[in-house]
Structures are given as C-alpha cells and as structure tokens.
C-alpha cells in the first residue's frame, strides 16, 4: 500500500487537474504524515475517490459529499438535516428566482434570487455573503445541500420597505440520503432558501430547481 510520499504527489496532481474535487485535504508540502489521512471530496468525485481508495486503502479516510467512501455512511448530524423556520411570505418577504435555477449534479453554484419586502419597515438579512439553501423532495424533506467549509464574514443585505433587491444564494447538491447516492440525481426538485432576519427569525422560501447531468 502506498504511503504519504506517493499521496502528496497525487494531491499535487489533483490540485492541477481537478482542483474542485478536493474539499478538505492535508497540504502536500508537509514532509511527514504517518497517521490515517482524512480527505473530503466533492460529491461528483466518486471516480477520484475510487482511485485513491484502490491505491491507498485504509491509509486514507475518504468522504465524498456528505458520506463516507465507499461505505456511504452519512456524516451529518440530525440537527443539520432539519429545516426550521416560518414561511418567508408570512413575514412579508417574497423570494423568486431571477432566472430558472439549474445546477449540475454533485456540483455547487451561486445564483441570485430576487427578494421583495412587502412590509412597512426595512429588513436586514444576515449572511456570510450569501444565503444558504437545501434541495428538497416533493414532501419538503431535505435531500441535499452544500457540504464543506465556508467563510464566516457577517454581511447584511438590507431591503427597504416596498422594495426588492437581488441576493446571492449558495446551492449545493451533495446528497444527504444514502439511497440516492453521493449526489442528488438529475431531475426537478425543490429548493428551500434560508433567510436569517436581523430580528433573529429564520424564514424559509420554497422554489424549484432543475439538477442536470
């Protein structure tokens, strides 16, 4: 079974050939690495995961999207799988896509949605630069979302009374349902957008999304 010297070469190669595949991984410039190595890969990168597993065996602890590879065990808490909040429209905020929402299976994407404030006071949405979201099935159950590190700046989007503005939303298609595979399959799905109001309220808006091959 190959070890760290070989793996660091493969990591450098992947950073050049498929940089989007690597989500969490050790820096390849480290001289020695003797313990089991954790590598997180994007939900679409199952072929790369298979190659690494075949070459390095138990020397690597692999995660593809939200699940271990190849056992496909979910590595997310029950809390993270739940969508909590009240409908955004009940709070006077309407959310609609600015163009049809389409994302490739296993990929992440940033898209703008238009948020209209129907109330008589300004509303500020608290974000890290973009809204979070989850892919849902016809019953509203979460089936996918973004999995991976995020920057944590505090960015507010203020929407004046009776006005609207575009706000970016981050869409992830890593599956959280093992039976679906590592990525949410192509098809038409729901998309629940999470809006954190400055008042502390968590608001939810439900849209549609097409996941493409």
Buried (B, 14 or more C-beta within 10 A) or exposed (E): EBEBEEBBEBBEEBEEEBEEBBBEBBEBEEEEBEEEBEBBBBBBBBEBBBEBBEBBEEBBEBBBBBBBBEEBEBEBEEEBBEBEBEEBBEBBBEBEBEEEBEBBBBBBBEBBBEBBBBEEEEBEBBBBBBBBBBBBBEEEBBBBBBBBEEEEEEEEBEBEEEEBBEBBBBBBBBBBBBEEBBBBBEEEBBBBBBBBBEEEEEBBBBBEBEBEE
